[in-house]
Amino acid sequence: MKGNTITVRLDDELAPILDQVCRSSGRTRSEVIRSALKRHLAILRFQQLRRQAMPFAAAHGYLTDEDVFDSVS
């Protein structure tokens, strides 16, 4: 896989947890870290978009997740 290379420093408590996950899943450190980073960035992006959409949703009466669920189900 081609791409950018970065260096990440892990604290003494995180490194053994990462290594255990790698051993149990059969994936490399890079694969696990890439997967975790993709997920975290997707969550951050979702939260950002949600904050931007909230004023528009509130103006139309969508104040909670339940309001949205009720409307689409």
VMD Tcl script that draws the C-alpha trace (Angstrom):
set ca {
  {0.00 0.00 0.00}
  {1.39 3.37 -0.97}
  {0.68 6.46 1.04}
  {2.05 8.90 3.51}
  {4.11 7.71 6.42}
  {3.68 9.27 9.84}
  {5.16 8.55 13.23}
  {2.85 8.09 16.20}
  {4.13 7.90 19.75}
  {2.18 5.52 21.98}
  {2.20 5.77 25.73}
  {3.31 2.78 27.77}
  {-0.29 1.77 28.53}
  {-1.57 1.92 24.94}
  {1.18 -0.04 23.18}
  {0.48 -3.42 24.85}
  {-3.26 -3.03 24.22}
  {-2.59 -2.33 20.55}
  {-0.26 -5.31 20.32}
  {-2.85 -7.60 21.93}
  {-5.52 -6.44 19.47}
  {-3.09 -7.05 16.59}
  {-2.28 -10.56 17.79}
  {-5.91 -11.51 18.36}
  {-7.15 -10.04 15.08}
  {-4.21 -11.07 12.89}
  {-3.81 -7.50 11.67}
  {-0.74 -5.30 11.70}
  {-0.33 -2.21 13.85}
  {-0.72 -0.09 10.73}
  {-3.99 -1.79 9.78}
  {-5.48 -1.38 13.25}
  {-4.35 2.24 13.58}
  {-5.59 3.09 10.05}
  {-8.97 1.53 10.81}
  {-9.27 3.34 14.15}
  {-8.27 6.65 12.58}
  {-10.77 6.27 9.72}
  {-13.55 5.54 12.20}
  {-12.59 8.42 14.49}
  {-12.36 10.89 11.61}
  {-15.75 9.75 10.29}
  {-17.29 10.33 13.73}
  {-15.71 13.78 13.99}
  {-16.95 14.69 10.51}
  {-20.45 13.46 11.34}
  {-20.49 15.53 14.53}
  {-19.32 18.59 12.61}
  {-22.02 18.17 9.95}
  {-24.62 17.56 12.61}
  {-23.71 20.81 14.41}
  {-24.03 22.66 11.10}
  {-27.41 21.10 10.33}
  {-28.96 21.50 13.79}
  {-30.17 25.11 13.35}
  {-31.98 24.13 10.13}
  {-33.43 20.98 11.69}
  {-34.58 22.86 14.79}
  {-36.30 25.46 12.62}
  {-38.39 22.60 11.17}
  {-39.18 21.02 14.53}
  {-36.48 18.34 14.62}
  {-34.98 18.79 18.07}
  {-34.00 15.21 18.97}
  {-32.98 11.99 17.27}
  {-36.43 10.66 18.18}
  {-38.05 13.48 16.19}
  {-36.12 12.41 13.11}
  {-36.84 8.73 13.71}
  {-40.57 9.40 14.12}
  {-40.60 11.36 10.88}
  {-38.88 8.69 8.76}
  {-40.50 5.59 10.21}
}
mol new
graphics top color blue
foreach p $ca { graphics top sphere $p radius 0.5 }
foreach p [lrange $ca 0 end-1] q [lrange $ca 1 end] { graphics top cylinder $p $q radius 0.2 }
display resetview
